């Protein structure tokens, strides 16, 4: 293990110890109430459903940011202190989350009153308290759990972040236009900047920073700002497949017509 990694792990363990010893305002949700078939935490957020005013997207981020920041945010602060370079810091955070989290289905890992939960979202602090670099224990979660964990850590590390609500998926974007290895640089409506948002995909252990999965390269998803960043969430429109097909057809017809014209001109010259 490199010296820098050892330093980060020591910093995280120290922060964790302080968090446990001190009385803090923000902690992982302390209680859950069962109402109309869903579980609501003590912040009033529905952990079983993503949409609406009480759904976890993007509301769950508020439990671990700003006045509610706790362990996950502090992990981000340790990266901010140890990595002066933004790009190196961003890469290191993703690798860290990928190393200490494991993808698992909710129905196999989350139970309330002995009942398996088909859908469940953990907040960032709950995920952060679940892994332990010293003992080698990883935190188990699915896409939204890792997105919220990444989001809070990146905000704590000084990045602007936005949670992505995509069809059957949740991910994260961070503002890092100077990063040179992304396959897409996204321009989010209403943030008053050009393209410079890059995708953070923590659900696979080898997914590189800035890699937008092919299923989402054509848009069709919404990004919600989190932390202190504020802009109105507007869906990224899906590319019009019929328009793309029509343009391709027009191009093909144009090439054919030009070929015919050139052939006729050559024939006349003879």
C-alpha positions in Angstrom: 0.0 0.0 0.0 1.4 3.4 -0.9 2.1 6.1 1.6 -0.7 8.3 0.3 -3.2 5.5 0.6 -2.0 4.8 4.2 -2.4 8.5 5.0 -5.9 8.6 3.6 -7.0 5.4 5.5 -5.5 6.8 8.7 -7.3 10.1 8.2 -10.6 8.3 7.6 -10.2 6.2 10.7 -9.4 9.2 12.8 -12.4 11.1 11.5 -14.6 8.1 12.2 -13.3 7.8 15.8 -14.0 11.5 16.4 -17.5 11.2 14.9 -18.3 8.3 17.3 -16.9 10.1 20.3 -18.5 13.5 19.7 -22.1 14.6 19.8 -23.0 15.6 16.3 -26.2 17.1 14.8 -26.3 14.8 11.9 -26.2 11.0 12.1 -27.6 8.2 9.9 -31.4 8.0 10.1 -32.1 6.8 13.7 -35.6 5.4 13.1 -38.0 4.3 10.4 -41.8 4.3 10.3 -44.0 2.0 8.1 -46.7 3.9 6.4 -49.0 2.9 3.5 -46.7 0.0 2.6 -43.4 2.0 2.6 -40.7 2.7 5.1 -40.1 6.4 5.9 -37.0 7.6 7.8 -37.0 10.2 10.6 -36.3 12.9 8.0 -39.6 12.0 6.3 -38.0 10.4 3.2 -39.5 7.3 1.6 -36.7 4.8 1.4 -38.7 2.5 -0.9 -39.6 4.9 -3.6 -37.5 7.3 -5.7 -40.0 9.9 -7.0 -42.3 12.6 -5.7 -41.9 15.1 -2.8 -41.0 12.3 -0.3 -39.0 10.0 -2.7 -35.3 9.5 -2.2 -34.3 11.1 -5.5 -32.7 13.6 -4.9 -33.9 14.2 -1.4 -31.7 11.7 0.3 -28.6 13.8 -0.4 -29.9 16.5 2.1 -29.4 14.0 5.0 -25.6 14.1 4.6 -24.8 17.6 3.3 -24.8 21.2 4.5 -26.0 21.3 8.2 -26.4 17.5 8.2 -22.9 16.6 7.1 -21.2 13.9 9.0 -18.8 11.0 8.2 -19.1 10.7 4.4 -18.5 14.5 4.0 -15.5 14.2 6.3 -14.1 11.4 4.1 -14.3 13.9 1.2 -12.5 16.5 3.3 -9.6 14.1 3.8 -9.2 13.7 0.1 -9.3 17.4 -0.3 -6.4 17.7 2.1 -4.3 14.9 0.6 -4.8 15.6 -3.1 -4.1 19.2 -4.2 -4.7 18.2 -7.9 -8.5 18.2 -8.7 -8.1 15.5 -11.3 -6.0 13.2 -9.2 -8.4 13.8 -6.3 -11.5 13.0 -8.4 -9.9 9.7 -9.7 -8.8 8.7 -6.2 -12.3 9.2 -4.7 -13.9 7.0 -7.3 -11.3 4.3 -6.9 -11.8 4.4 -3.1 -15.5 4.0 -3.3 -15.1 1.2 -5.8 -12.7 -0.6 -3.5 -14.8 -0.4 -0.4 -18.3 -0.9 -1.8 -19.8 -4.0 -3.3 -22.8 -4.1 -5.6 -25.8 -6.1 -4.2 -29.5 -6.3 -4.8 -31.8 -4.8 -2.2 -33.9 -7.9 -2.0 -30.9 -9.9 -1.0 -29.4 -7.5 1.6 -32.1 -5.2 3.1 -34.7 -6.5 5.5 -37.2 -4.6 7.6 -39.0 -6.6 10.3 -37.8 -9.7 8.6 -39.2 -8.7 5.2 -36.9 -8.4 2.2 -37.1 -4.9 0.5 -37.4 -5.0 -3.2 -36.3 -1.4 -3.3 -34.3 0.5 -0.7 -31.9 3.5 -0.6 -29.2 4.1 2.0 -27.9 7.6 2.6 -24.2 8.4 2.3 -23.4 8.2 6.0 -25.1 4.9 6.4 -23.0 3.5 3.5 -19.8 5.2 4.9 -20.3 3.7 8.3 -20.8 0.2 6.8 -17.3 -0.2 5.3 -14.0 -0.5 7.3 -10.6 -0.3 5.5 -8.9 -1.7 8.6 -10.9 -4.9 8.8 -11.5 -5.2 5.1 -15.3 -5.0 5.4 -17.0 -3.5 2.4 -20.4 -1.8 2.3 -23.1 -3.4 0.1 -25.5 -1.3 -1.9 -26.8 -0.7 -5.4 -26.6 2.2 -7.8 -28.4 4.9 -5.8 -26.6 4.0 -2.6 -23.2 4.4 -4.4 -24.4 7.6 -6.1 -25.3 9.2 -2.9 -22.1 8.1 -1.2 -20.0 9.4 -4.1 -22.0 12.6 -4.2 -21.4 13.5 -0.5 -17.7 12.6 -0.7 -17.2 14.6 -3.8 -18.9 17.7 -2.4 -16.9 17.3 0.8 -13.8 17.2 -1.4 -14.7 20.5 -3.0 -16.5 19.4 -6.2 -19.8 20.5 -7.6 -22.0 17.4 -8.0 -25.4 16.4 -9.5 -27.3 13.2 -8.9 -28.4 11.5 -12.2 -31.9 10.0 -12.4 -31.8 7.7 -15.4 -34.2 5.0 -16.5 -33.6 2.1 -14.0 -30.4 3.7 -12.8 -28.9 6.3 -10.6 -25.4 7.8 -11.0 -23.5 11.0 -10.4 -22.0 13.9 -12.4 -19.2 16.2 -11.2 -18.1 19.4 -12.8 -14.5 18.8 -14.0 -14.1 20.2 -17.5 -10.3 20.0 -17.3 -10.4 16.2 -17.0 -9.0 14.8 -20.2 -10.2 11.2 -20.3 -14.0 11.4 -20.3 -16.0 9.9 -23.2 -18.6 12.6 -22.8 -18.7 16.1 -21.4 -22.2 17.0 -20.5 -23.8 20.5 -20.8 -26.6 20.6 -18.2 -29.5 23.0 -18.9 -29.8 26.0 -16.6 -26.4 25.8 -14.9 -25.2 28.7 -17.2 -22.0 26.9 -18.4 -20.8 25.0 -21.4 -20.1 21.3 -21.4 -17.9 20.2 -18.5 -19.8 17.7 -16.4 -18.4 14.2 -16.3 -20.0 10.9 -15.3 -19.1 9.0 -12.1 -20.1 5.3 -12.3 -19.2 3.5 -9.1 -21.3 0.3 -9.7 -18.4 -1.5 -11.4 -15.0 -1.9 -9.9 -13.2 -1.0 -13.1 -15.4 1.8 -14.5 -13.1 4.7 -15.1 -13.9 8.3 -14.1 -15.7 10.1 -16.9 -17.1 7.0 -18.5 -20.8 7.4 -19.5 -22.4 4.0 -20.0 -23.7 3.4 -23.5 -27.3 3.2 -22.4 -27.2 6.8 -21.3 -25.1 8.5 -23.9 -28.2 9.6 -25.8 -29.7 11.4 -22.9 -33.2 10.7 -21.5 -32.2 11.4 -17.9 -32.4 14.2 -15.4 -29.6 15.7 -13.2 -30.3 17.2 -9.8 -27.8 19.5 -8.2 -26.8 18.7 -4.6 -24.8 20.5 -2.0 -24.5 24.3 -2.3 -24.9 24.2 -6.1 -28.3 25.3 -7.3 -29.9 25.0 -10.7 -33.2 23.9 -12.0 -33.3 20.2 -12.9 -34.2 19.8 -16.5 -34.2 16.4 -18.3 -31.5 15.8 -20.9 -33.5 15.0 -24.0 -33.2 11.7 -25.7 -31.7 11.8 -29.1 -34.5 11.6 -31.8 -33.8 8.2 -33.5 -36.2 9.0 -36.3 -34.4 12.3 -37.0 -31.0 10.5 -37.0 -32.4 7.9 -39.5 -33.8 10.6 -41.8 -30.5 12.5 -41.8 -28.7 9.3 -42.7 -31.2 8.6 -45.5 -30.8 12.1 -46.9 -27.1 11.7 -46.9 -27.2 8.4 -48.7 -29.6 9.8 -51.3 -27.4 12.8 -51.8 -24.3 10.6 -52.4 -26.3 8.6 -55.0 -27.5 11.7 -56.8 -24.1 13.2 -56.9 -22.7 9.9 -58.3 -25.3 10.0 -61.0 -24.6 13.6 -61.9 -20.9 13.0 -62.1 -21.5 9.9 -64.3 -23.7 11.9 -66.7 -21.1 14.7 -66.9 -18.4 12.2 -67.8 -20.7 10.6 -70.4 -21.3 14.0 -72.1 -17.6 14.8 -72.3 -17.0 11.6 -74.2 
